Amino acid sequence: MELTVKLEDNADVSLLKKILEEIKGIKSVEISENEIDDEKYRSLLNQVLEKSIEQADNGKTTKLTPELLNDIFK
């Protein structure tokens, strides 16, 4: 199981990490500064959807079997 916490720029990350590491049941604490660029993500998603619609209109489709869906959404 994972927990995601978004912090403000001025948050005391080292103190928060120490506190979390003391809580029973927490295996590890990882700090990441990576943020998902929502605008870039939405643009990419729109491109993929447009391409999918274009391929479907041209008869280029693939049957989505449960196995394929499981492979895609692992």
ZARO-823678 format. One record per residue: residue number from 0; residue in three letters; x, y, z of N, C-alpha, C, O in turn. Coordinates in steps of 0.05 Angstrom, whole numbers. Layout:
ZARO-823678
nr/rest/n.x/n.y/n.z/ca.x/ca.y/ca.z/c.x/c.y/c.z/o.x/o.y/o.z
NUM/ALA/X/Y/Z/X/Y/Z/X/Y/Z/X/Y/Z
...
end
This chain:
ZARO-823678
nr/rest/n.x/n.y/n.z/ca.x/ca.y/ca.z/c.x/c.y/c.z/o.x/o.y/o.z
0/MET/17/-23/0/0/0/0/18/25/0/40/24/12
1/GLU/9/46/-13/24/70/-14/7/93/-4/-18/93/-5
2/LEU/21/114/5/8/139/14/22/161/0/46/163/0
3/THR/7/179/-12/18/202/-25/11/227/-9/-12/232/-2
4/VAL/31/244/-4/27/269/11/39/291/-6/63/289/-13
5/LYS/24/312/-12/35/335/-26/41/356/-6/25/363/11
6/LEU/65/367/-8/75/386/11/79/414/-1/83/416/-25
7/GLU/77/434/15/83/461/6/113/463/4/128/447/16
8/ASP/123/483/-10/151/487/-14/167/491/12/190/483/14
9/ASN/154/503/32/168/509/57/165/487/78/172/492/101
10/ALA/155/464/71/151/443/91/178/432/100/197/431/85
11/ASP/179/424/125/203/412/137/203/382/130/193/366/146
12/VAL/214/376/108/213/348/97/229/329/115/220/307/120
13/SER/252/337/124/268/319/141/254/312/167/255/289/176
14/LEU/241/332/179/225/327/204/202/308/198/197/289/214
15/LEU/188/313/177/165/296/169/174/268/164/161/249/173
16/LYS/197/264/151/208/238/146/214/223/172/208/200/175
17/LYS/227/237/190/234/225/216/209/216/231/208/195/243
18/ILE/189/233/231/164/227/245/151/202/233/142/184/247
19/LEU/149/201/206/136/179/193/151/153/197/139/131/200
20/GLU/178/154/198/194/130/202/190/118/230/196/94/234
21/GLU/180/133/249/175/124/276/148/110/280/144/97/300
22/ILE/131/113/260/104/101/262/105/71/256/117/63/236
23/LYS/93/56/273/92/27/270/77/20/244/56/31/238
24/GLY/89/2/229/76/-7/204/86/6/179/80/-3/157
25/ILE/103/27/182/114/40/159/141/27/152/159/28/169
26/LYS/143/15/128/168/2/120/189/21/112/212/19/119
27/SER/181/41/96/201/60/86/187/86/79/163/87/75
28/VAL/203/107/77/193/134/70/211/144/47/235/145/50
29/GLU/199/150/25/213/160/1/204/188/-5/180/194/-5
30/ILE/223/205/-10/217/233/-16/223/238/-46/244/231/-55
31/SER/204/249/-60/207/254/-89/198/283/-95/179/293/-84
32/GLU/214/295/-112/207/323/-120/193/323/-147/188/344/-158
33/ASN/187/300/-158/175/298/-184/146/305/-182/131/295/-166
34/GLU/138/324/-199/110/331/-202/101/324/-229/115/328/-249
35/ILE/76/315/-231/65/309/-258/56/335/-270/41/350/-258
36/ASP/65/340/-294/57/364/-309/29/359/-320/27/346/-341
37/ASP/9/369/-307/-19/363/-315/-24/371/-343/-38/357/-358
38/GLU/-14/394/-352/-19/404/-379/-7/385/-399/-19/379/-419
39/LYS/18/376/-394/31/358/-412/17/331/-413/13/319/-434
40/TYR/8/321/-390/-6/296/-388/-33/298/-403/-39/279/-418
41/ARG/-48/319/-400/-73/322/-413/-69/323/-444/-85/312/-459
42/SER/-48/338/-452/-42/340/-481/-36/312/-493/-46/305/-514
43/LEU/-19/297/-479/-12/271/-488/-37/252/-489/-40/237/-508
44/LEU/-53/254/-468/-78/238/-468/-96/245/-491/-107/227/-503
45/ASN/-99/270/-496/-116/279/-519/-105/269/-546/-121/260/-563
46/GLN/-79/269/-549/-67/259/-573/-72/229/-577/-79/220/-598
47/VAL/-70/214/-555/-75/185/-556/-104/180/-563/-110/162/-579
48/LEU/-122/195/-550/-151/191/-556/-158/198/-585/-173/183/-597
49/GLU/-146/220/-595/-152/227/-623/-141/206/-642/-155/199/-661
50/LYS/-118/195/-636/-106/174/-653/-124/149/-652/-128/136/-673
51/SER/-133/142/-628/-151/118/-625/-176/122/-641/-185/103/-654
52/ILE/-188/145/-640/-213/150/-654/-208/149/-684/-224/137/-699
53/GLU/-186/161/-693/-179/160/-721/-175/131/-731/-185/124/-752
54/GLN/-161/115/-715/-157/87/-723/-183/71/-723/-187/54/-741
55/ALA/-200/77/-704/-226/63/-704/-243/70/-728/-256/53/-740
56/ASP/-242/96/-735/-257/105/-759/-247/92/-785/-262/88/-803
57/ASN/-221/86/-785/-209/74/-809/-210/43/-808/-198/30/-825
58/GLY/-223/32/-788/-226/3/-786/-202/-11/-774/-200/-35/-775
59/LYS/-183/4/-763/-160/-8/-751/-165/-11/-721/-158/7/-705
60/THR/-177/-33/-714/-183/-37/-685/-171/-64/-676/-165/-81/-692
61/THR/-168/-66/-650/-158/-91/-638/-179/-99/-617/-189/-83/-602
62/LYS/-185/-125/-617/-204/-135/-596/-190/-134/-569/-168/-145/-566
63/LEU/-202/-121/-550/-191/-119/-523/-200/-142/-506/-223/-143/-496
64/THR/-183/-162/-504/-190/-185/-488/-183/-179/-459/-167/-161/-454
65/PRO/-194/-194/-440/-187/-190/-412/-157/-192/-407/-146/-178/-390
66/GLU/-143/-210/-421/-115/-213/-418/-100/-188/-427/-81/-179/-413
67/LEU/-108/-177/-450/-95/-153/-460/-100/-130/-441/-81/-115/-435
68/LEU/-124/-127/-431/-130/-105/-412/-114/-108/-386/-104/-89/-375
69/ASN/-110/-133/-377/-94/-138/-353/-65/-130/-358/-52/-118/-340
70/ASP/-55/-136/-382/-27/-128/-389/-24/-98/-390/-4/-87/-381
71/ILE/-44/-84/-401/-43/-55/-404/-44/-41/-377/-30/-22/-372
72/PHE/-62/-51/-359/-67/-37/-334/-55/-50/-310/-68/-51/-289
73/LYS/-31/-61/-312/-17/-73/-290/-8/-51/-271/4/-58/-250
end
